[in-house]
Every structure is written in structure tokens, then in C-alpha cells.
Amino acid sequence: MNSIYSPIIRDGLWKNNPALVQLLGLCPLLAVSNTVINGLGLGLATILTLVASNGLVSLLRQHIPDEARLPVFVLIIASIVTIIELSMNAWFHELYLILGIFIPLIVTNCAITGRAEAFASRNPVGPALVDGFMMGLGFTAVLVLLGAMRELIGMGTLFSEAHLMFGAAAKNLTIVVFDDYRGFLLALLPPGAFIGLGLIVALKNVIDARQKTASAETVVAVADPVAS
């Protein structure tokens, strides 16, 4: 069982992360990630969409004709996003107003259509659900990390306006990291999002390069123990 799901988990969280490797869904990623809560809200909506769409596409894959598969995938995704949008409008109205157009734009996220086409339509329901969850979780992790960076540098806080997602009891969750901080506007604007994402991608590339070097050194040491 672990051998089936381990590659799926690694791909979604790191090796094939939709935001850091595939570089998909960058429009909402860069637009709404100015705070942790905004990033988390959009990330959770994306996770739900990926899990539900992957599950339905996998379940119906034997009944969807090849020549109509992409329109059917888009119809399934659009239906799921509509349900999520109406639910957020009903229960998280203030957060819904902040995220605005980027909730319905989840339909156009190439990462979701891509997973339906490349994975869910070719695999059983179980792996398809795990793939959707892990790809969504990887995307959400980047959203939250980028949101934390931009909020911290831009406003000197973390978890600002947490009550939008967690209710009135969460108003005290805001962490003021820098007292009397005047803010740094660039971090909250789109250029700051590009810079922040670039730094995260660069960090991932450095980690991957170091892991590859360490693995190569280990292989050499095992192959030639005398030289080591």
C-alpha cells in the first residue's frame, strides 16, 4: 500500500508541486497571498476542488468518451467550484468578498484540469483522491508560506483577520511580530508576490541540488569503499 501512495505524496508535496515545479495557478497564487488567512482560504477551496474533481473523474472514467473528455472535465470542475463558491458566500461571506473573482477562477486553474487528465482519468478512485489531496496540499502550503512572508514583511503580523475563517473567537489569534511597524508596501503588492515566489522556488532548487549531490556522493562511497 505504501509503495502505491508514497510517490503520489512526494510528487504533490515536493517533487512535482504544482506551484513550485509545474508553475500552474500563478494568477490566484500571486493575487491573494498577501496574508496567511487569504492564502489558506483559497488553498482549502483548491484542495476541495482537486479531491472532488479527481474522485468524480476517476469514478466516471470508463463512461466518458475520449473525444469529449476535456469538456466533461471542465463541466465537473465548474460544478464543484460553484458549490464551493456558494458555500463560502453563505458561511464565510467576508472572506468570500476578499477572495472575490479568484474563487470562480479556480475552474481555469490548469493544475486541476491537468490532474484530471493526467492522473484521475487513468487511475482508480483511491489513488486519484490521494493525488488530488496531495497536489492541493502542496499548492496550499506554498500559498500559506508566501502569505506568511508577505504579511510579515508587509505588515509585521501573522494570522491577521483570522476571524474571517475561524469566527469571532479567533480575533485574538493575530500575532504582532514587530511593534510600531510602519509596513513595507512592496511586499503586499504584486511585485512582492513575484519576488517572494521566486525566492521560494530558488530555495527549493538549492535543496534539490544539495540532495542530488549528497546522493551522488553516497553512491560513489558505496561503489568504492576503499577510496572513501
ABEGO torsion letter per residue (X at the ends): XAAAAAAAAAAAAAAABAAAAAGBGAAAAAAAAABAAAAAAAAAAAAAAAAAAAAAAAAAAAABBAAAAAAAAAAAAAAAAAAAAAAAAAABAAAAAAAEAAAAAAAABAAAAAAAAAAAAABBAAAAAAAAAAAAAAAAAAAAAAAAAAAAAAAGBBGBGAAAAAEAAAAAABBBABBGBAEBAAAABAAAAAAAAAAAAAAAAAAAAAAAAAAAAAAAAAABAAAX
